[in-house]
Amino acid sequence: MQSSPTGNHTVFYPVTYILTGIPGTEESHFWIAIPFCLIYAASLFGNSLLLFIILTEQSLHEPMYLFVSMLAAADLLLSTTTVPKMLAVFWFRAGEISFAACLTQMFFIHVSFIAESAILLAMAFDRYVAICDPLKYTAVLTKSVIGKMGLAVVTRSFCIILPLIILMKPLKFCRTNLLPHTYCEHMIITRLACDNITVHVWYGVAVALLVIGSDIVLIAVSYGLILRAVFLLPSKDARLKALHTCGSHVCVILMFYVPAVFSSLAHQFGHIIPGYIVNLLANLYVLIPPMLNPIVYGVTTKEILKRVINLFYQCWSRSSVLS
């Protein structure tokens, strides 16, 4: 780490940071890492299996399943960007991370989060068209349109998060290079700066309110219109089928936004809430949704569940023949 005196402070030009894990739980780090590792293994397996089944099964190349595959890819990126380093910190005390690697990790964490929010909005639009205007479904959501939506999701995420990285580069640090966290998070790093970070704070607020907030509002409006259309259906069976289809999406939406909102609030009121609680909440939204999303879609979607069962049956049959 390079440093130079400036006024009453020593300004740091950090070459590396040290991730310290969850403050106040150092003695339990080894044991905390075990469920984290199991959750990560489940996330890797579940999302990889989901991607494999959707991409290899021609009958699943429909809008809803293509959006599910996008969500699985975003989940894989989010968990793989964070959890391996997290486990290294807990098990091997290998918390050292270069400034460039820290910015890279931060970039992909936030890109994944913004992308998942946009994918959930796209999935809500998909369900809206399928239930409220089913005759136009195949005409509106063509593969070309879905491809453009996927490109828009990636482009939007990069364009929103890239300015944060640009704003981070010139910051001067005058406190410490110790990060009391398990991964590099935007406000955790900027709070170590001795520069004015008002721009960072307001940019974060703008992203939360204008981007994530607008996604949540549009998703809520979509499902409000869906519910109205569902209850106007003449057949009870049709109503139940529509509600069942939307139920899995609502579960995924809640699992994604609720931990994120609580984590954001915990950061804002960090002076009231103990540090280890803030840290645990921040870990929840990079661990829980990637693990539970493939389970929700695998169990509640008959087409995916059928392919999963067939795949396991084929693997079991082959192993029985070989033995």
MOTA-V710497 format. One record per helix or strand of 2 or more residues. SS is the DSSP state (hx for helix, st for strand). FROM is the first residue (numbers start at 1). LEN is the number of residues. If there is no record, write none. Layout:
BEGIN
ss,from,len
SS,FROM,LEN
SS,FROM,LEN
END
This chain:
BEGIN
ss,from,len
st,2,5
st,9,5
st,16,4
hx,26,31
hx,58,3
hx,63,30
st,96,3
hx,99,34
hx,134,7
hx,143,27
st,178,2
hx,186,5
hx,198,34
hx,236,33
hx,275,26
hx,302,21
END
